[in-house]
Amino acid sequence: MAELQVFYRAVTFLNETRSIIFITNRELSAWIDAAEDKHLFQTLLDRITANCQIVHLTDR
């Protein structure tokens, strides 16, 4: 859980001053299931998706 808190602080800090690109092979809704602290992770997702553009690339 300590790693998640450090990641949350880093993303929160960078998100205020920089553009961040996340590349993932999972849906954002599946990220919550992988986290130990679901509330903290939901807060992180809310923060990074507040003013974002989500692009889905699929081969279907």
C-alpha positions as CSV (number, residue, x, y, z in Angstrom):
1,M,0.0,0.0,0.0
2,A,2.9,2.3,0.5
3,E,3.8,2.2,-3.2
4,L,0.2,3.2,-4.1
5,Q,0.4,6.2,-1.7
6,V,3.7,7.3,-3.3
7,F,2.3,6.8,-6.8
8,Y,-0.8,8.8,-5.8
9,R,1.3,11.7,-4.5
10,A,3.6,11.7,-7.5
11,V,0.7,11.7,-10.0
12,T,-1.2,14.4,-8.1
13,F,1.9,16.6,-8.1
14,L,2.7,16.0,-11.7
15,N,-0.9,16.3,-12.8
16,E,-1.0,19.9,-11.6
17,T,1.9,21.0,-13.8
18,R,2.4,18.5,-16.5
19,S,0.6,16.4,-19.1
20,I,0.7,12.7,-18.3
21,I,0.1,9.8,-20.6
22,F,-0.9,6.4,-19.3
23,I,-0.8,3.4,-21.5
24,T,-2.6,0.3,-20.2
25,N,-4.0,-2.9,-21.5
26,R,-6.9,-2.9,-19.0
27,E,-10.1,-0.9,-18.8
28,L,-10.0,1.8,-16.1
29,S,-12.8,0.0,-14.3
30,A,-10.5,-3.0,-13.9
31,W,-7.9,-0.9,-12.2
32,I,-10.0,-0.7,-9.1
33,D,-10.1,-4.5,-8.7
34,A,-6.3,-4.6,-8.7
35,A,-5.9,-2.1,-5.8
36,E,-5.7,-2.9,-2.1
37,D,-7.0,0.5,-1.1
38,K,-10.0,0.9,-3.4
39,H,-11.0,4.3,-2.1
40,L,-7.5,5.8,-2.7
41,F,-7.4,4.2,-6.2
42,Q,-10.8,5.6,-7.1
43,T,-9.7,9.0,-5.9
44,L,-6.6,8.7,-8.1
45,L,-8.7,7.7,-11.1
46,D,-11.0,10.6,-10.5
47,R,-8.1,13.0,-10.3
48,I,-6.3,11.8,-13.5
49,T,-9.5,11.6,-15.6
50,A,-11.0,14.9,-14.5
51,N,-9.6,16.9,-17.4
52,C,-8.4,14.2,-19.7
53,Q,-8.9,12.8,-23.1
54,I,-9.3,9.0,-23.2
55,V,-8.3,7.3,-26.5
56,H,-9.2,3.6,-27.0
57,L,-7.1,1.8,-29.6
58,T,-8.3,-1.7,-30.5
59,D,-7.7,-4.1,-33.3
60,R,-11.4,-5.2,-33.4
